[in-house]
């Protein structure tokens, strides 16, 4: 609150942008019109103070009679404001808050603020000079209350300003809100009170002082507000003084209005009554003309029922519906309330419901005849004109569920297709008696080739069935889209026509158009010359109006019946008459027709349902084919098919599914899913057969090297050339070629057993199955991985676990058996990457995770091979431990112990050098030599023989030389580094 607000009754404004509203000054209002207001006596006595002068003028009774003022206070202000504990009264906020020790200091002027002089306010003073002069005049005209002198007012204002300055500025800020923590802490400085929980005398005194201080601020503000209100109370009495002048002016205005009314009555009597009588006669004439036209319209409506019956006799449903709709509109708009036609509306509604039933029944009959006709007929669409007429009529009546009728008939027709094909096939098989065997059993009694021919015949008939449905639905969809397009064009034409004819049309043109419209309605209601009125001839004479109506009707004809016109069986003259009369429908009739027709959203939904019905037809066909498959597979016959037979079945189903997808435009998964489930069972049976066969082969395997027939060598060569498939037939001349001892793979010889050769052929069968049936790739891969794991685990049990001793009856597991098993495992490991690459090309990227099985299998095989090698080393290690434990350093040399060791190593080399490649033989003998050196070193340490050049050392060196010569004399071990000095203990 500013201190200068009480100095003058007019608030000052700082300029155009000060945000205050400026009331425009009326130059006619001069100061001399104001009357000096009289002040009211002060009814509230002033409360005395200790200083001996009044606090402020008394408040206004008008403004403050219901408001709390300082005079309602019941507190002794001197006692509230004075603290008896202090010698001097606190008047400063900082001293009250921070104590008596706080002293004010001079603040240095800021270096960043400019020096403000009077020239900075020159523009503001120039702008407010005029308002200041007006303010001074008002002060002279309206003296203050009780004729107080200017010095007294000035003193009061200075006193009010001084009192308001005691109130801290934070209470005057617009953003003062106690919800703000910073504002709250500034007003109530709780930091000066102890927070220990107890209340001491200092805290009680501080809180009481703070309360008194705030009460003092409240009193100062309320007194200032009361003073401002009392200074402005004269404005109310000034408004009352102006009421007398206002009453005089109202009296003069009433006299002027009475004179004006008298003159207006004279003008009405002399100049208006005669012309108005002429206008009333003209209006009566026009009403008679309208009555005549209404009677002619009633005569035309009377002929509606015979005309509708005639149209129904010719199956022209659309024309009958249009006639009924137009007649109902005429009854509602033009002939409403006619007593003779009170029952005609209900009769027309009943006829409309009858037509609905007739159209639904006719469409159902059409669907049955279309879907159940023989497939030998060339025509794709049966009675296209009839179908178009029926569809348009059903759309006209909002019978949008007619597609459900077609869908039900389609399902029944699909069942008949399968039944007809089965009956036809069974009639050609003499072994099956169709009279005694049930329908489903007939398909199970067929051989696979007979059943497969039946399935192909069903596929062929369903393709023709879908083509026929697609052609019919295409006609229905075209009708729906034509109606939708016509509706949109009609709407645009009506909008443009209404816009063009709304401008510049006179009253006479409107009357003429109404009369022509009534005659046009009459012409529309006549059919085949049953009712011809004279008004029709009069309408034809008015060529301009008729041409205008003809132009509007052309657009409306497109929206209502372009499709149905071709479906009627009327004569050419009848169709021409209907076209001309339809073109004469008034705008209201066209609007009613558009209201009857489905909306654009509904038509769009029907068009989408037509496409969905084609998808449904495809699904229904696939479902019937699935039932044929499931009927055949119920006894497990499909699982017992050979690979070639199942491949033929899979290819036929895939071809049928592809044809239906191309025909209907949507991917179907039901038939593929059924085939996939059968393929899963086929794969399971396929895998079980080969796994059982492999188990039998392994249980009868004697783990001897087998000869490799030329057929298997050619198979391996084809794999090397990238053809991972089984040959269709045996290569010519393979019987004349002799078997070989080894299997050559990429230039490397493998000694194998017969089981491994058959295993190679088995995994080629798995790869061939994937080539023929790509959908079962993941299942085949899992089964092949299981087959490879089974071979690895079973061979480990038979060879390393010595299971062949009990299963086959071997006397012992020899080193040759172990080496041969290792070589067979190495051959399988060689082909695992080839198999993995073959499957990877046929898997989806998201299925690559299952390829990890090959990594696990490779690791298992390599571990098995390492175990076989460790077993060979362990055999020699046990022999070394037994022989060298009896070794003694004494003549003759070489000792018998070393001779026996060299003999056993020669036997080992003889058993494995033809089976294992040279590198593996060398690595194996290096490990055997390390074992020999370890045992010899332990024995020499036990005997106390050291490398000191003594006699015993010499004897040992002779034996070592003999050992080295014998080992290096073996084939492929000539350059083997034996490193024999390691047998001696290293000196520390």
Secondary structure as UniProt FT lines:
FT   HELIX           3..6
FT   TURN            16..17
FT   TURN            27..28
FT   HELIX           31..33
FT   TURN            50..51
FT   HELIX           61..64
FT   TURN            65..66
FT   HELIX           70..72
FT   HELIX           77..81
FT   TURN            84..85
FT   HELIX           93..98
FT   TURN            100..101
FT   HELIX           118..121
FT   HELIX           122..141
FT   HELIX           145..147
FT   HELIX           150..166
FT   HELIX           169..172
FT   TURN            174..175
FT   TURN            178..179
FT   HELIX           181..187
FT   HELIX           190..192
FT   HELIX           201..231
FT   TURN            232..233
FT   HELIX           234..241
FT   HELIX           243..267
FT   HELIX           268..272
FT   HELIX           273..302
FT   HELIX           304..313
FT   TURN            314..315
FT   HELIX           317..333
FT   TURN            336..337
FT   HELIX           339..341
FT   TURN            342..343
FT   HELIX           344..371
FT   TURN            375..376
FT   HELIX           384..396
FT   TURN            397..398
FT   TURN            400..401
FT   HELIX           402..427
FT   TURN            430..431
FT   TURN            434..436
FT   HELIX           439..445
FT   HELIX           448..501
FT   HELIX           507..525
FT   TURN            528..529
FT   HELIX           534..541
FT   HELIX           543..565
FT   TURN            566..567
FT   HELIX           572..582
FT   TURN            583..584
FT   HELIX           587..596
FT   HELIX           600..633
FT   TURN            634..640
FT   HELIX           643..664
FT   HELIX           670..699
FT   HELIX           710..720
FT   TURN            721..722
FT   TURN            732..736
FT   STRAND          743..745
FT   TURN            746..747
FT   STRAND          748..750
FT   HELIX           754..772
FT   HELIX           774..776
FT   HELIX           777..795
FT   HELIX           796..800
FT   HELIX           804..807
FT   HELIX           815..840
FT   TURN            841..842
FT   HELIX           845..851
FT   HELIX           852..884
FT   TURN            885..886
FT   HELIX           896..912
FT   TURN            913..915
FT   HELIX           918..943
FT   HELIX           951..968
FT   TURN            971..972
FT   TURN            974..975
FT   HELIX           980..983
//
